[in-house]
Amino acid sequence: MGINDVAASGFGAGADAYEQGRPGYADDVVAWLVEHLGIERGATVIDLAAGTGKLTRMLMRPGVEILAVEPVEAMRAKLAQTCPGVRTFDGTAERLPFEDASVDAVTVAQAFHWFDPGPALAEIARVLKPDGRLGIVFNERDTREPWVADLSRLIRWDERERWRVPYTVEVDWAATVAEHGPQFEAAERYDSAFHQAMDPDTLVARVLSTSYIAMLPAADREELAAKVRELAAPLGDRFDLPYVTVAYAARLR
Ligand SMILES: C[S@@+](CC[C@H](N)C(=O)[O-])C[C@H]1O[C@@H](n2cnc3c(N)ncnc32)[C@H](O)[C@@H]1O
């Protein structure tokens, strides 16, 4: 099964911008996931839709085997550089290249919106061992900060459906798991917040790494980059981009 066209072209074209511009995950969120997913010595963990390895590198610890699954070759190539020693696999959430009951946990960072939820949850449940866990995590820009709200308007995030990006910010992923994943117990949730240290170049890279923007013609991307620089000008050379993070952990029934 293939993946959404916008994801394939956008992330294929934007792997470098993605690595430069996207934030990682706050330490408290990673610690919560590690604890609630039972990621400890001896565990095997799939980081699914691993991208350039933003979460993968934070899960790496002695005695834990991480298997990174990512369908876009350019993202996998980047991950091989950022996470040396992690085995990478071409695969999708709906079709994982692993045996039944073979892993202890599956993590999905900033990616569940791309999946077909029923088939993906069934496939994740198939590869999990009894008592296996699923972790989902999302960072969102905190639009309570006025310039961040302006930025979201500028990149027409609220019009993204026009680009066929299947995503809404206020999704309750615990409800999605409950609706489409009868294999799982009710998910637990953890909310957090953090700031990404920014400069104008990184902010531009962050915007250009957005899937539906990475696939625009070069002239449109340049125009948008100029507008982002204009918006960020009053913020100076160094500023913070605020995010809120929501993480979920669900146990196999
Ligand atoms: C926004 S990136 C997140 C990458 C990484 N997990 C992170 O935290 O930065 C979304 C990733 O999902 C991948 N993706 C899209 N559809 C997928 C699918 N059906 N199965 C697995 N991965 C998929 C894309 O190729 C992309 O690398």
The ligand as an SDF file (V2000), in Angstrom:
LIG
                    3D

 27 29  0  0  0  0  0  0  0  0999 V2000
    5.6870   15.0160    9.9970 C   0  0  0  0  0  0  0  0  0  0  0  0
    6.7320   13.6220    9.6360 S   0  0  0  0  0  0  0  0  0  0  0  0
    7.1590   13.0120   11.2440 C   0  0  0  0  0  0  0  0  0  0  0  0
    8.5310   12.3800   11.2810 C   0  0  0  0  0  0  0  0  0  0  0  0
    9.0920   12.0230   12.6430 C   0  0  0  0  0  0  0  0  0  0  0  0
    8.3160   10.9760   13.3020 N   0  0  0  0  0  0  0  0  0  0  0  0
    9.2020   13.2340   13.5640 C   0  0  0  0  0  0  0  0  0  0  0  0
    8.7790   13.1480   14.7120 O   0  0  0  0  0  0  0  0  0  0  0  0
    9.7610   14.2510   13.1330 O   0  0  0  0  0  0  0  0  0  0  0  0
    5.5450   12.4360    9.0510 C   0  0  0  0  0  0  0  0  0  0  0  0
    6.1910   11.1850    8.4630 C   0  0  0  0  0  0  0  0  0  0  0  0
    5.1550   10.2200    8.2060 O   0  0  0  0  0  0  0  0  0  0  0  0
    5.5290    9.4700    7.0760 C   0  0  0  0  0  0  0  0  0  0  0  0
    4.3200    8.7820    6.5660 N   0  0  0  0  0  0  0  0  0  0  0  0
    3.3230    9.2970    5.8420 C   0  0  0  0  0  0  0  0  0  0  0  0
    2.3780    8.3690    5.6030 N   0  0  0  0  0  0  0  0  0  0  0  0
    2.7850    7.2220    6.2030 C   0  0  0  0  0  0  0  0  0  0  0  0
    2.2500    5.9020    6.3360 C   0  0  0  0  0  0  0  0  0  0  0  0
    1.0660    5.5950    5.8120 N   0  0  0  0  0  0  0  0  0  0  0  0
    2.9560    4.9930    7.0300 N   0  0  0  0  0  0  0  0  0  0  0  0
    4.1410    5.3080    7.6020 C   0  0  0  0  0  0  0  0  0  0  0  0
    4.7060    6.5400    7.5150 N   0  0  0  0  0  0  0  0  0  0  0  0
    4.0390    7.4820    6.8330 C   0  0  0  0  0  0  0  0  0  0  0  0
    6.1230   10.5260    6.1530 C   0  0  0  0  0  0  0  0  0  0  0  0
    6.9330    9.9610    5.1590 O   0  0  0  0  0  0  0  0  0  0  0  0
    6.8890   11.4160    7.1350 C   0  0  0  0  0  0  0  0  0  0  0  0
    8.2410   11.0490    7.2450 O   0  0  0  0  0  0  0  0  0  0  0  0
  1  2  1  0
  2  3  1  0
  2 10  1  0
  3  4  1  0
  4  5  1  0
  5  6  1  0
  5  7  1  0
  7  8  2  0
  7  9  1  0
 10 11  1  0
 11 12  1  0
 11 26  1  0
 12 13  1  0
 13 14  1  0
 13 24  1  0
 14 15  1  0
 14 23  1  0
 15 16  2  0
 16 17  1  0
 17 18  1  0
 17 23  2  0
 18 19  1  0
 18 20  2  0
 20 21  1  0
 21 22  2  0
 22 23  1  0
 24 25  1  0
 24 26  1  0
 26 27  1  0
M  CHG  2   2   1   9  -1
M  END
$$$$
